[in-house]
Amino acid sequence: MPHIPPPPCPLNSHAEWDPLEEVIIGNPEGVFAAFWDPLDRMVYFHRG
C-alpha cells in the first residue's frame, strides 16, 4: 500500500497540525515510511 502524505489541513481538534499524529491516525500502514528517517524514528520513540 503506497504511503500517502497527510493533507495540509488539520483533521483533528488541535489548534496546530501535528503531522506525526495525522500519519498515525490517518494511515497506520504509512508509519514506517513516515519514520524511515533515523531522526524521525528517534523523535517517534521519544514521543511514544
C-alpha positions, -999 to 999 in steps of 0.1 A, spaced: 0 0 0 17 33 -11 23 59 16 0 89 11 11 121 29 -14 136 53 -34 165 40 -23 201 48 -55 208 67 -59 196 103 -83 167 107 -83 167 145 -93 192 172 -58 205 178 -51 242 170 -18 232 153 -15 205 127 6 176 141 20 157 111 31 127 133 -4 124 148 -20 127 114 2 100 100 -5 76 129 -43 83 129 -49 86 91 -25 60 77 -11 34 103 5 15 74 25 46 65 41 50 99 72 31 88 75 51 57 70 84 76 96 74 102 121 59 78 145 87 85 166 79 116 159 113 132 122 109 127 124 74 142 142 88 172 116 115 177 88 89 174 103 66 200 109 95 224 73 106 220 59 70 222 
